[in-house]
Amino acid sequence: TWLTHYPSCKTRNAAHWQRDLAPPVYDAGTIFFAPADTPAILAIEAGTGEIRWSNTQAADTLHLLGTVAGHLIATGRTVRWIDLETGRLAQQ
């Protein structure tokens, strides 16, 4: 059992507040989250709760669709491929 704390954003007019309840995505020991109270997409180690990476480049992301070929697929105004290991934007 673990609990993880991440930075929350108080500004209510940002695009990330449009996120509905979004289920996390799990892949190979990592859980990917896109909470509404932060512009970040988070990758959290499933066994420890440690944040592996945080990506704020895709703040308008509304949905995490799944993973394929080493990438997290995120959608919002556009479709993005985010590298699973680094969190860097690979394609848009």
Secondary structure by P-SEA (a helix, b strand, c coil): ccccccccccccccccccccbbbbbbcccbbbbbccccccbbbbccccccccccccccccccccccccccbbbbbccbbbbbcccccccccc
